[in-house]
């Protein structure tokens, strides 16, 4: 279950800590249950990203890997330090890149 309220994203009722987000989401999104083998995906520019808060999900088969670098804007170029999310189990994809599995 995912919802957005009060400038925070909640997964299964727990607010996410998101130090990588520039602005808190300025919108509300009612709680929704993500179907099995689907993922809820948000951009880091929450208020302007065309992402899952607009009603779509990403199927597991459409995931090719995971982000590893921030390149825009150039002054923020950096490698991404992945942190365990605790939202689901980590599984190894065929490419060797760990993927977060749906926690349902």
Z-matrix of the N, CA and C atoms (Angstrom, degrees):
N
C 1 1.446
C 2 1.527 1 108.88
N 3 1.326 2 115.76 1 134.48
C 4 1.459 3 122.01 2 -179.60
C 5 1.517 4 108.37 3 -132.98
N 6 1.332 5 116.10 4 139.69
C 7 1.466 6 120.44 5 172.83
C 8 1.522 7 108.68 6 -149.86
N 9 1.335 8 115.72 7 159.85
C 10 1.461 9 121.93 8 176.65
C 11 1.518 10 107.36 9 -126.68
N 12 1.338 11 115.32 10 124.53
C 13 1.469 12 120.56 11 177.60
C 14 1.522 13 108.80 12 -156.75
N 15 1.309 14 115.47 13 148.69
C 16 1.461 15 120.34 14 177.04
C 17 1.519 16 113.65 15 57.98
N 18 1.334 17 117.25 16 30.79
C 19 1.458 18 120.58 17 178.71
C 20 1.515 19 114.67 18 76.77
N 21 1.331 20 117.78 19 12.32
C 22 1.473 21 121.45 20 -179.33
C 23 1.523 22 110.46 21 -129.68
N 24 1.325 23 114.42 22 151.77
C 25 1.460 24 122.00 23 174.24
C 26 1.523 25 107.13 24 -98.75
N 27 1.318 26 116.39 25 130.96
C 28 1.465 27 122.43 26 179.64
C 29 1.520 28 109.46 27 -115.16
N 30 1.318 29 116.11 28 131.35
C 31 1.460 30 122.29 29 175.60
C 32 1.519 31 106.99 30 -120.64
N 33 1.319 32 115.57 31 120.92
C 34 1.468 33 121.84 32 -176.70
C 35 1.529 34 111.35 33 51.85
N 36 1.332 35 116.39 34 38.18
C 37 1.462 36 122.30 35 176.65
C 38 1.511 37 115.97 36 85.88
N 39 1.329 38 118.42 37 -8.72
C 40 1.468 39 121.71 38 -178.31
C 41 1.527 40 110.45 39 -103.26
N 42 1.339 41 116.50 40 131.19
C 43 1.463 42 121.45 41 178.75
C 44 1.526 43 109.91 42 -70.70
N 45 1.331 44 116.18 43 137.23
C 46 1.463 45 120.86 44 176.76
C 47 1.521 46 110.12 45 -82.93
N 48 1.315 47 117.34 46 141.66
C 49 1.460 48 122.52 47 169.56
C 50 1.517 49 105.44 48 -90.90
N 51 1.333 50 116.51 49 121.62
C 52 1.458 51 120.38 50 -173.77
C 53 1.529 52 111.67 51 -130.88
N 54 1.327 53 118.79 52 75.52
C 55 1.460 54 120.83 53 -178.12
C 56 1.525 55 113.38 54 -67.38
N 57 1.327 56 118.46 55 -15.26
C 58 1.458 57 123.52 56 -178.04
C 59 1.521 58 112.95 57 -84.57
N 60 1.320 59 118.64 58 -8.05
C 61 1.465 60 122.38 59 -177.73
C 62 1.523 61 109.54 60 -88.01
N 63 1.325 62 116.29 61 129.67
C 64 1.470 63 120.81 62 -178.52
C 65 1.515 64 112.02 63 -70.50
N 66 1.323 65 116.76 64 -44.51
C 67 1.466 66 122.22 65 -179.20
C 68 1.517 67 108.79 66 -131.33
N 69 1.299 68 115.48 67 140.46
C 70 1.465 69 119.37 68 175.09
C 71 1.520 70 109.05 69 -66.30
N 72 1.324 71 117.72 70 150.50
C 73 1.459 72 119.02 71 178.67
C 74 1.526 73 111.20 72 -61.54
N 75 1.312 74 115.40 73 131.69
C 76 1.459 75 121.44 74 179.91
C 77 1.516 76 111.68 75 -99.08
N 78 1.299 77 117.10 76 26.47
C 79 1.464 78 121.89 77 -178.92
C 80 1.521 79 109.42 78 -133.08
N 81 1.313 80 115.31 79 163.77
C 82 1.464 81 122.21 80 174.14
C 83 1.517 82 108.39 81 -107.00
N 84 1.303 83 116.25 82 143.24
C 85 1.452 84 121.19 83 174.02
C 86 1.517 85 107.16 84 -137.20
N 87 1.308 86 115.72 85 120.30
C 88 1.465 87 119.79 86 179.01
C 89 1.518 88 110.71 87 -60.07
N 90 1.333 89 114.82 88 152.78
C 91 1.463 90 120.31 89 179.13
C 92 1.521 91 110.14 90 -58.34
N 93 1.313 92 115.35 91 135.96
C 94 1.457 93 120.72 92 175.26
C 95 1.524 94 109.47 93 -137.57
N 96 1.302 95 114.93 94 149.01
C 97 1.457 96 121.58 95 177.04
C 98 1.514 97 107.74 96 -96.60
N 99 1.316 98 115.78 97 129.74
C 100 1.457 99 121.17 98 -178.66
C 101 1.531 100 108.32 99 -86.46
N 102 1.339 101 117.03 100 127.84
C 103 1.466 102 119.78 101 -179.18
C 104 1.532 103 111.90 102 -61.71
N 105 1.310 104 116.16 103 155.20
C 106 1.468 105 121.37 104 176.49
C 107 1.524 106 109.75 105 -55.04
N 108 1.321 107 116.36 106 144.12
C 109 1.468 108 124.28 107 179.66
C 110 1.522 109 112.99 108 64.11
N 111 1.333 110 117.87 109 20.47
C 112 1.456 111 122.92 110 175.61
C 113 1.519 112 108.71 111 -125.88
N 114 1.324 113 115.94 112 156.65
C 115 1.459 114 122.20 113 -177.30
C 116 1.513 115 109.99 114 -129.95
N 117 1.299 116 115.47 115 145.10
C 118 1.453 117 124.39 116 175.29
C 119 1.525 118 105.70 117 -95.09
N 120 1.332 119 117.66 118 121.18
C 121 1.459 120 122.01 119 -172.35
C 122 1.523 121 109.73 120 -123.59
N 123 1.342 122 116.48 121 126.96
C 124 1.460 123 121.63 122 177.30
C 125 1.519 124 110.12 123 -119.89
N 126 1.331 125 116.01 124 142.67
C 127 1.460 126 120.72 125 173.53
C 128 1.519 127 110.26 126 -79.34
N 129 1.330 128 116.81 127 161.96
C 130 1.464 129 119.30 128 -179.85
C 131 1.521 130 111.97 129 -76.38
N 132 1.328 131 118.60 130 -16.92
C 133 1.459 132 123.17 131 175.31
C 134 1.531 133 106.87 132 -97.11
N 135 1.326 134 115.38 133 69.27
C 136 1.457 135 123.27 134 -166.53
C 137 1.524 136 115.48 135 -49.41
N 138 1.308 137 118.71 136 -39.37
C 139 1.462 138 120.14 137 -173.81
C 140 1.523 139 113.43 138 -80.81
N 141 1.324 140 117.98 139 -10.51
C 142 1.460 141 120.48 140 -177.60
C 143 1.521 142 113.25 141 -128.24
N 144 1.318 143 118.01 142 4.27
C 145 1.464 144 121.26 143 -179.35
C 146 1.526 145 110.91 144 -83.98
N 147 1.324 146 115.32 145 138.46
C 148 1.465 147 121.36 146 173.78
C 149 1.525 148 105.88 147 -89.75
N 150 1.328 149 115.97 148 88.57
C 151 1.459 150 120.53 149 -169.63
C 152 1.521 151 111.60 150 -134.75
N 153 1.317 152 116.90 151 -163.35
C 154 1.469 153 121.29 152 -172.77
C 155 1.521 154 114.80 153 -65.12
N 156 1.322 155 118.78 154 -18.22
C 157 1.468 156 118.09 155 177.82
C 158 1.526 157 110.72 156 -66.75
N 159 1.338 158 117.07 157 -13.19
C 160 1.460 159 121.21 158 177.68
C 161 1.523 160 112.02 159 -90.44
N 162 1.341 161 116.95 160 6.57
C 163 1.453 162 119.66 161 170.33
C 164 1.513 163 117.26 162 109.14
N 165 1.314 164 119.01 163 3.32
C 166 1.464 165 119.02 164 178.81
C 167 1.522 166 110.88 165 -115.41
N 168 1.327 167 115.13 166 161.43
C 169 1.464 168 122.75 167 179.57
C 170 1.521 169 108.72 168 -128.19
N 171 1.311 170 116.63 169 166.86
C 172 1.463 171 122.10 170 177.69
C 173 1.526 172 107.97 171 -110.04
N 174 1.312 173 116.05 172 126.38
C 175 1.466 174 120.59 173 177.77
C 176 1.524 175 109.47 174 -75.40
N 177 1.315 176 115.77 175 143.88
C 178 1.473 177 121.54 176 -178.51
C 179 1.527 178 112.08 177 -51.27
N 180 1.310 179 117.64 178 -39.39
C 181 1.463 180 121.31 179 -179.17
C 182 1.516 181 113.70 180 -65.72
N 183 1.338 182 117.30 181 -16.65
C 184 1.462 183 121.13 182 179.51
C 185 1.524 184 113.10 183 -92.93
N 186 1.330 185 117.64 184 -1.00
C 187 1.466 186 121.03 185 179.53
C 188 1.521 187 108.51 186 -88.51
N 189 1.342 188 115.78 187 123.36
C 190 1.461 189 120.79 188 -176.70
C 191 1.522 190 112.89 189 -100.06
N 192 1.309 191 118.50 190 -17.58
C 193 1.460 192 121.44 191 -176.93
C 194 1.514 193 108.91 192 170.82
N 195 1.334 194 116.68 193 -156.20
C 196 1.455 195 118.35 194 177.66
C 197 1.518 196 110.04 195 -134.74
N 198 1.317 197 114.92 196 154.49
C 199 1.463 198 120.77 197 -178.99
C 200 1.520 199 109.78 198 -64.01
N 201 1.324 200 116.46 199 145.03
C 202 1.460 201 119.59 200 179.16
C 203 1.520 202 113.06 201 -134.81
N 204 1.347 203 117.68 202 -4.11
C 205 1.464 204 119.42 203 179.90
C 206 1.528 205 110.29 204 -146.86
N 207 1.338 206 116.08 205 144.17
C 208 1.464 207 123.32 206 169.47
C 209 1.524 208 105.25 207 -100.37
N 210 1.333 209 117.41 208 124.96
C 211 1.461 210 118.74 209 -178.86
C 212 1.525 211 113.47 210 -121.61
N 213 1.329 212 117.54 211 -5.93
C 214 1.460 213 119.56 212 -179.98
C 215 1.507 214 109.76 213 -136.14
N 216 1.275 215 118.50 214 135.85
C 217 1.463 216 127.34 215 -6.69
C 218 1.526 217 110.66 216 -70.58
N 219 1.328 218 117.10 217 157.57
C 220 1.470 219 120.75 218 -175.06
C 221 1.530 220 114.24 219 -53.64
N 222 1.310 221 118.04 220 -32.83
C 223 1.477 222 119.48 221 -179.23
C 224 1.532 223 112.16 222 -68.07
N 225 1.338 224 117.32 223 -14.01
C 226 1.473 225 121.21 224 179.04
C 227 1.526 226 112.61 225 -106.39
N 228 1.334 227 118.10 226 14.16
C 229 1.458 228 120.63 227 -179.09
C 230 1.520 229 108.73 228 -55.06
N 231 1.336 230 115.85 229 130.09
C 232 1.464 231 120.42 230 178.62
C 233 1.521 232 110.16 231 -167.35
N 234 1.318 233 115.44 232 157.62
C 235 1.454 234 120.80 233 171.58
C 236 1.522 235 107.64 234 -80.50
N 237 1.303 236 117.01 235 144.25
C 238 1.461 237 121.57 236 -178.63
C 239 1.522 238 109.42 237 -85.51
N 240 1.309 239 115.22 238 126.66
C 241 1.460 240 121.35 239 175.74
C 242 1.524 241 107.31 240 -93.91
N 243 1.305 242 117.68 241 105.83
C 244 1.462 243 121.21 242 -177.13
C 245 1.518 244 110.51 243 -75.35
N 246 1.316 245 115.03 244 133.53
C 247 1.457 246 122.37 245 179.06
C 248 1.521 247 108.38 246 -113.08
N 249 1.316 248 117.98 247 142.68
C 250 1.470 249 118.94 248 174.69
C 251 1.525 250 109.33 249 -61.45
N 252 1.316 251 117.13 250 134.16
C 253 1.460 252 120.25 251 -176.29
C 254 1.515 253 112.87 252 -91.14
N 255 1.313 254 117.59 253 -27.30
C 256 1.453 255 119.95 254 -176.25
C 257 1.514 256 113.14 255 73.55
N 258 1.337 257 117.71 256 8.12
C 259 1.458 258 120.71 257 -176.65
C 260 1.518 259 112.88 258 -91.36
N 261 1.283 260 117.24 259 -14.46
C 262 1.453 261 120.96 260 -178.64
C 263 1.514 262 108.08 261 -171.28
N 264 1.297 263 116.16 262 -178.51
C 265 1.457 264 117.56 263 -179.81
C 266 1.525 265 109.84 264 -88.11
N 267 1.313 266 115.38 265 154.34
C 268 1.454 267 120.82 266 177.55
C 269 1.522 268 107.91 267 -96.62
N 270 1.307 269 115.36 268 132.90
C 271 1.451 270 121.23 269 -179.58
C 272 1.517 271 107.32 270 -126.02
N 273 1.308 272 118.04 271 153.35
C 274 1.456 273 120.79 272 177.61
C 275 1.517 274 109.46 273 -90.52
N 276 1.327 275 114.83 274 129.38
C 277 1.452 276 120.22 275 176.70
C 278 1.523 277 108.19 276 -82.39
N 279 1.322 278 118.24 277 167.43
C 280 1.463 279 120.02 278 177.76
C 281 1.527 280 112.24 279 -58.15
N 282 1.338 281 117.62 280 -28.57
C 283 1.464 282 120.47 281 -178.86
C 284 1.520 283 111.95 282 -78.73
N 285 1.328 284 117.52 283 -8.88
C 286 1.459 285 120.54 284 -178.63
C 287 1.514 286 113.44 285 93.40
N 288 1.345 287 118.12 286 -8.49
C 289 1.464 288 120.97 287 178.51
C 290 1.518 289 108.77 288 -84.47
N 291 1.342 290 118.78 289 125.85
C 292 1.461 291 119.35 290 179.81
C 293 1.524 292 111.64 291 -64.85
N 294 1.305 293 116.17 292 143.47
C 295 1.460 294 122.45 293 178.60
C 296 1.517 295 109.22 294 -123.26
N 297 1.325 296 116.75 295 144.01
C 298 1.458 297 121.56 296 174.59
C 299 1.519 298 108.24 297 -84.22
N 300 1.310 299 116.20 298 120.37
C 301 1.460 300 120.44 299 179.85
C 302 1.515 301 111.21 300 -86.48
N 303 1.307 302 115.68 301 152.62
C 304 1.455 303 122.35 302 176.55
C 305 1.523 304 109.10 303 -54.62
N 306 1.324 305 116.41 304 134.64
C 307 1.466 306 120.27 305 -176.12
C 308 1.523 307 113.01 306 -89.38
N 309 1.331 308 118.47 307 4.30
C 310 1.471 309 121.35 308 178.89
C 311 1.500 310 110.97 309 -73.89
